[in-house]
Every structure is written in structure tokens, then in C-alpha cells.
Amino acid sequence: MSLREPAYASLSGVPLAWSSGTKGMVSGDAVFAPLFTAQELERSENRDPAKLAARIQKYIAENKGKLKGKFVLLTEAREMALPTDAPSKRLDDKELAGIQEAPVPFAAPRLEWPIVSLPDDPKKRQQI
């Protein structure tokens, strides 16, 4: 899925379960679902899946019948500047040397299923 105007941008999207496919390209208005702000997402108490599920169900109930043909954004829209650089660039020897190093290996954290919360430490969240 991608944004076409004012500049191309990749958009991550997930259809509703058991949705049928589309017959070609689709377009529509984007609406923001105020389920949480970026600041709320960073606080550990707002990473509880049960609380998020309750917020989602409340939003669905309040907007029943109003979302047909719309794309629901789960995060706030961000300002996007038009591209000023070419989509690719030639790397010199120093830049190539910097990206050829493999990442530092780490032991994957032990996970208990189901996952009901995420760690506060951003590095540990990234490892999950």
C-alpha cells in the first residue's frame, strides 16, 4: 500500500480479517482513529493489549457505519516534505566499509506466551 500524493510514501496496512480482495487500485479518504498518541504509546501502561482492544471496540462502536470506503490511520499523520535527493546514491569506500559490518549478535529474549506487555527499555522492545 502506498501514498501517491503529494509524494510517494510506503504505508503499512492490514485489511480486516476475511475481507475480500479489490479489483485493482482503490482510493479513499484517510481518517485518524485517536486510540493513543505517540506519547501514550511510549508509556508502559498503554502497551496492555486488553486495554488497547477495549479502546478499539469503543472506537468501532462510536463510528459504526461511518468508516466505509475510508482508510483508518492508527497513528497521527506526519508532515512529509517532498523529496529533494535522488532515490539512490553512490557510496564511497568509507561508506561501504561502514555497512559491511554484521550487526552485533544477541541472544533472543525468552518469551512467555501470550505476550501481554512489552519492556520499557526501547532496545529490549526492538529485540522482541
BELSULRA-V894379 format. One record per pair of residues at least 4 apart in sequence whose ideal C-beta (glycine too) atoms are under 8 Angstrom apart, sorted by sequence separation. I is the first residue (numbers start at 1). J is the second residue. If there is no record, write none. Layout:
i;j
I;J
I;J
//
This chain:
i;j
3;7
4;8
15;19
22;26
36;40
37;41
38;42
39;43
42;46
43;47
48;52
49;53
50;54
51;55
52;56
53;57
54;58
55;59
56;60
57;61
58;62
59;63
60;64
63;67
66;70
73;77
83;87
85;89
91;95
92;96
93;97
94;98
95;99
96;100
97;101
111;115
120;124
121;125
122;126
123;127
124;128
3;8
36;41
41;46
46;51
47;52
67;72
91;96
119;124
2;8
3;9
40;46
41;47
45;51
46;52
119;125
2;9
3;10
118;125
2;10
3;11
91;99
1;10
2;11
119;128
1;11
36;46
118;128
1;12
1;13
115;128
109;124
36;52
35;52
111;128
109;127
36;55
108;127
109;128
35;55
35;56
106;127
35;59
34;59
33;59
31;67
38;75
38;76
31;70
33;72
35;74
37;76
29;69
30;70
31;71
32;72
33;73
28;69
29;70
30;71
31;72
32;73
33;74
28;70
29;71
30;72
31;73
28;71
30;73
32;76
32;77
30;77
13;71
49;115
50;116
49;116
48;116
48;117
47;117
9;80
47;118
7;80
44;117
6;80
7;81
44;118
7;82
6;82
7;83
44;120
3;80
//
